[in-house]
């Protein structure tokens, strides 16, 4: 693209127009159905990983207290098993 010292919307739009005439532009198609599903699965895996770390940290914190509640420890361990 040509560089110009004059920077206005009109001059910029002319530059974009000239560029588009010279280059074969392809219409954006977006992600395929499979790509979207993979993206959703990756995001869900990230959520599960964060939750797992949170439960492990909470379990560690409860055991550091000295006398952790058995109900709390059991619940945290159960939640971790479900996430795995």
N, C-alpha and C positions, 0 to 999 in steps of 0.2 A: 504494500500500500504506500501511496505517496505521503510523505511527511509534509505538513504545512504548519506555518507559524500561526495561521488563523484558525482558532478553535471555536466554531459555532455549531449548533445543531444542524444547520443547513449544510455546512461544509462536511461535517462528519457523515451525514446521511448520504451525501454524494459519494464519499469515499467508500462507504459500505456497499452502495449500489454498484460502483465500478468493480469492487472486489467480487461481488456476487456474479457479475457478468463473466468474469474471467475464470472462476473456479466452479467445478461441477459439484454443487451442493446436494446432499442427500437428505430427504425428509426424515426427521427423527421418528423412530418407531416405538420407543419406550422398551421396557423390559418384557420378556416373554412370560408366559404363565409359570413356567418352571423356574425362571430366575426370581420372580416374585415370591414363589413358595420357598425357595432356598433362602432368600433374604429374611423372610418371616421366621423360618426355622433357626437361622443363625441368631436372630435377635432373641428368640425364645431361649435358646441355649445360653446366651449371655445372661438373661434374667435368672435362669436356674443356677448358673455358676455363682452369681452374686449372692443369691439366697443361700446356697450351700456354704459359702464363706461366712456369711452372717451367722448361720446356725452353728458352725464350727467355732467361731469366735465367742458366741454366747455360751456354748457348752464349756469352752475353756474358762471363761470368766466365772461361770457357776462353780466349777471344780476348784478354782483358786480360793473361793470363799471359805473353804474348809468343811462346811456342812451343807452341801447343795441339796436342794429338795429333790427327792427321788422322782416325784411327779414331773418336775420341770426337766430333769435330765432324761427321763424316759420319753417325754414329749419331744424334746429336741432331737434325740437319737432316732425316733420314729419319723420325724420330719426329714432328717437327713437321708434315711433309707428310702423314703418316698421320692426324694429328689434324684437319688442315684438311679 
